[in-house]
Amino acid sequence: MTVLEVLGGVLVVAGAGLVALAGVGLLRFPDAYSRMNAVTKAATLGVVLVLLGALLREQSWQSAAAVLVAVALQLFTAPVGGFALGRAAYRAGTPLGSATRYDELQGAVERVRRGPDHGDG
């Protein structure tokens, strides 16, 4: 085994660990906004690390091109998607977590008001 293969394996394991932590955050965080933040940030970095680790283990120009495209797409689309989901959740009236001290978007973004049962009326 070469040093690059070992480093590739370390990156794959670290990336898989970050994806697992994103899953834990998805289960443990108190509100939808925290959950989306955990999944968007940790899973994005985890996927990028796994891809880079795979590139180090299987080195070729074709692999490098595919990894470059996949990393670029991951870095551009995941944060934008997370933002869009968070904004849609906020506008739909999804409640903030109990630990949230203030709402920076209050008054700036229109929000649907929901009753205590979170139904439409």
N, C-alpha and C positions, 0 to 999 in steps of 0.2 A: 504494500500500500504506500502510495506517495503522500506527501504532506497535503497536497491539494485534495486528494480523496478524503483524508481525515477531516480537513477543514470543511469540505462539502457535507460530510456526515454530521458534523457539529452544527452547521447551519440548518440542515434539514431537521435535526432534533430540536434545535432552538425554535425554529418556525412552527413545528408541530406543537411545542409547548405553549407558544403564544396563541395559537388557534384554540388549544384546550383551555387556556385562561379566558379567552373570549367567551367560550361556552360556559364557563363558571360564572363570568360576569352576567351573561344572559340569564342565568338561573337565579343569581343572588342579588342583583341590584334592585333597588326598590321601585323605580318608575321606568316608564318606557324610554325616556330621554337618556337616562344613565345606561340602560341596556343597549340602546343603539350606539351610544358613544363607545362602549366597550367593544362591541362587535366590529364597528367600523374601524377603529384604530388598531386594536390588537390583531384582528384577523387580517387586515390589510398588510401590516408588517410581517405577520406570520407567513402569509402566502408568498410575499416577496422573498423572505429568507429561504423558504422551501425551494422556490424556483432558482435562486442563486446557488443554493447547495446542490441542487440537481445539475446545474450547469457545470459546477466544479467537478462533479463526479463523471459527467458525460460531456467531455469537451469537444465541440466541433463548431464550425461556422453556422451550420443549420440550427443547432441547439441554441447558440448565442442569439441568433436572430429571433427565434421563437420566444426565448426567455425575455429578450428586450421588449418585444411587442406585448407579451403577457404582463410584464412588470409595469410598462407604461399604461396599459389599459386598467390594471388594478389600481394604480396610484391616482388615475384621473377619474375613474368611475365610482369607486367605492366611497370616497368622501362626498362626492356630489350626491350619490344615492342616499347616503346617511343623512345629509342635510335636508334633502327633499322629503324623506320620511319623517324626520323630526319636525319640519315645518308643517307638514300635513297633519301630523299628530297634534301639534299645538293648535292649529286652526280648527281641528275637529273637536277640540275641547278636552283632550286627554289631560287628566289632572297631573300637576307637578308633585314630586315627592314631598313628604312631610318635612324633610330636612332642608328643602329649598327656602332660602330666606327672602328672596325678592324675585320679581318677574321683570326682567329687562325689556321684554316685548310687550308688556301690558300697555295698551293704548296705541301702540305702533302697528300691531297686527290684529286684524279682526278675528275674533274667536267665537265659536258656537258655544252657547251656554247650555249646559246639560243639567238635568235634575240629579238627585242623589242616587238614583238607580242607573245612571249613565245611559239612560234611554233617550229617545228623541223627544220626549215630552212628558 
